[in-house]
Amino acid sequence: MVNFRGEFERKKSRANGMTTTNHTEPAYFDLPRLAEYSSLGLSTLRDHIRRGGLPAYKVKGKILIHRQEFDQWIQRFRVSKSQDLDSLVDEIIDDLKGKSDNPSVMQGK
């Protein structure tokens, strides 16, 4: 059975009496687990939640993100073959320069 945190699922095989472990992804991620799943930084995820782009839930002070909603959301950032990658890199560099010019943004304020 899969629990809320997405721990390993244990099943007992009736054929040989052995216990096997199957990894299953959770339905909801907390921010550290989502950062691991997505390879995005915690501050990046928090920023997208704050801006309202990334759907999130807050339960007793804990932020949770539904895996399927995250997977749908991240598809918006897919780079197509026809997209000009040079302009994409320039846009990212300009965005980073803007953040470094504003120290309160860099500190998450």
C-alpha positions in Angstrom: 0.0 0.0 0.0 1.2 3.5 -0.8 1.2 5.9 2.1 0.9 9.7 1.9 4.6 10.4 1.8 5.2 7.9 -1.0 7.3 5.5 1.0 8.2 2.1 -0.5 5.4 -0.2 -1.2 5.7 -3.7 0.3 3.9 -6.7 -1.1 4.0 -10.2 0.0 4.3 -12.7 -2.8 1.9 -15.6 -2.1 3.8 -17.9 -4.5 7.1 -17.9 -2.6 6.4 -16.1 0.6 9.1 -13.5 -0.1 8.6 -9.8 0.5 9.4 -7.5 -2.4 9.8 -3.8 -2.5 8.4 -1.7 -5.3 9.2 2.1 -5.5 6.2 4.2 -6.2 6.0 7.9 -6.7 3.8 9.8 -4.2 0.7 11.7 -5.3 1.9 14.8 -3.4 5.4 16.1 -2.9 6.7 18.4 -0.1 9.2 21.0 -1.4 12.4 19.0 -0.6 11.1 15.9 -2.4 9.8 17.9 -5.3 13.2 19.6 -5.6 14.8 16.1 -5.8 12.1 14.8 -8.3 12.5 17.9 -10.6 16.2 18.8 -10.1 15.0 22.4 -9.4 16.2 24.3 -6.4 13.9 25.0 -3.4 14.1 28.8 -4.0 13.1 28.4 -7.6 10.1 26.3 -6.6 9.1 28.7 -3.8 9.4 31.6 -6.3 7.0 29.9 -8.8 4.6 29.1 -6.0 4.7 32.7 -4.8 4.1 34.1 -8.3 1.0 31.8 -8.6 2.3 29.8 -11.5 2.9 26.5 -9.7 -0.2 25.2 -8.0 0.4 24.3 -4.3 -1.5 23.3 -1.2 -0.8 24.3 2.4 -1.7 21.8 5.1 -0.8 22.7 8.7 2.0 24.9 7.4 3.4 22.4 5.1 3.5 23.1 1.3 2.5 20.2 -0.9 2.4 20.0 -4.7 0.4 17.4 -6.6 2.7 15.4 -8.8 0.4 15.4 -11.8 -0.2 19.1 -11.5 3.5 19.7 -11.4 4.1 17.5 -14.4 1.5 19.5 -16.4 2.9 22.8 -15.2 6.5 21.9 -16.1 5.4 21.1 -19.7 4.9 24.9 -20.3 8.7 25.2 -20.1 9.5 22.7 -22.8 11.9 23.9 -25.4 10.9 23.0 -28.9 13.4 22.3 -31.7 12.3 25.4 -33.5 12.8 27.7 -30.6 15.9 30.0 -30.9 18.1 28.6 -28.1 20.4 31.6 -28.2 17.5 34.0 -27.4 16.4 31.6 -24.6 19.9 31.7 -23.0 20.0 35.5 -23.4 16.6 35.8 -21.7 17.8 33.6 -18.7 21.0 35.6 -18.4 19.1 38.9 -18.4 16.7 37.5 -15.8 19.7 36.4 -13.6 21.4 39.8 -14.0 18.2 41.5 -13.0 18.1 39.4 -9.8 21.7 40.2 -9.0 21.0 43.9 -9.4 18.2 43.6 -6.8 19.6 42.1 -3.6 16.2 41.7 -1.9 15.2 39.3 -4.7 18.3 37.3 -4.3 17.6 36.9 -0.5 14.0 35.8 -1.2 12.4 39.0 0.3 
